Amino acid sequence: MSDRLKDLQRQRALAQEQVAWLDREIARETAGTTQVPSLSAVASAKAEPRNSPEAAATPDADKIIAQYQGTTRSVHSEVKRGCFIYFFAAFALVGLGVLALYFMRPR
């Protein structure tokens, strides 16, 4: 089996997993429950063997999503915070420049 064929099969399996996840999320939102249904048979029918490095390196996606889901801030607050940081950094650089000119002038 060629490397390209293996890569294509792996990509197809990943796409099928993503579609299955989307179906689960849609079903969960439609039903209005907070329970996550079990993984479908598509995820277990991967094209690559279980002992491959790719299979060992891919943790459960739902766990990763749940880990980072509650700690999000709004984009507006992040942008505002970044603008303040840049403003005060620029203000400090201007202040340092004025101090440098003051101490470097001839007396």
N, C-alpha and C positions, 0 to 999 in steps of 0.2 A: 504494500500500500504506500503510495507516495506521500510526501510531507504535505503537499497542497491538499490532498484528499483528507488527510487527518485534520488539518487545520480547518477546512470547510465543515467537516462533521462536528468538530468542537464548537465552531461558531454557530452552527445550526442548533446544537444542544443548548448553548447559552441563550440563544434567541427564544427557544421553546420554554426555557426556565423563566425568562422575563415575561413572556406572554402568560404563562401559568400564574406568575405572581400578580400580574395586572388583573387577571380574571379573579383571583382570590380577593384582591383589594376592592374590585368593583362589587363582588358578591357581598363583602363585608359592609361596604357603604350602603348598598341597596337594602340589605337586611337590617341595618342599623345596629348591629351587634359589635362588640369589641373582641369577639373570639376570632382567632386566625385559624382557618381550616388547615388540615395537615397538607404536607407537600403532595403534589400530584405524582402520578406514575411517570410523567415526563421527566421530572428531575432525576428519578432513579434510573432512567434508561439512557444514560449518557453514552456517547460513542467511545469515550476513553475509559480505560480500566481504573478501578478505585485506588490502586496503589501508585498511580502516576503522580509526579510532583505538582501538576496543576490541580488535581483533585485534593491533594493534601493542603494546598495553599489557599483554597477557597472556603472560607468559613460560612456559616449560615447567614444569608443576607438579611433575614428578618431580625436577627439579633443585632446586627450592625445598625440597621435603620432605627431600631428601638433605642439603641444606646445614644445616638446623636439627635433623636427627634425632639426631645424636650428642651434642649439647650439653645434653641434658635432665637435670635433677636431680629427685630425688623430691619429691613435694609435702610430705612430712613435714619434710624438711630445709629447704625454703623457708619453711614456716610457722614452724619453730623459729627460723630466722634472723631473720624479721620480728618475732617476739615479743621476741627479745633486743634488736633495734634500738629498738623502742618502749619497752622497759623502761629502757634506758640513756638514751634521750632524755627520758623522764619523770623519771628520777633527776637528770639534769643540770638540768632546769627547776626541780625542787624545791630543788636546791642553789643555783641562782641566786636563787631567791626568798628563801631563808634569808640569803644574803649581802646581798641588797638590804635586807631588814628590819634586819639588823645595822648596816649603814652609814647607814640612814635614821633610826634611833632617836635621840631627843634625849640629849645627854650632860650 
